[in-house]
Amino acid sequence: MAHDQVPRLHGYGVRFDPGAQCYRVRNEITGEWLCRDSGELASFTFFGDAYSAWRLFEVHPRPGER
């Protein structure tokens, strides 16, 4: 998904999509959006689920982690 298609999403990594009423996951290093096997954007109802997916999708050391 191109960057100009998602300006309504706010946040870092885990973003809430107000139009779809769900959370989306983005790799902030590469700019890539997490998609399902079908190619559609992955959506999460709960922030915790989206956050867990983001931690696996964007792998890099975070403050306090080794």
Long-range contacts (C-beta under 8 A, 24 or more apart in sequence): 1-33, 1-41, 3-31, 6-33, 13-51, 13-54, 13-58, 14-47, 14-50, 14-51, 14-54, 17-43, 23-47, 23-49, 23-50, 24-50, 25-50, 25-53, 25-54, 25-57, 26-54, 27-57, 27-58, 28-58, 29-58, 29-60
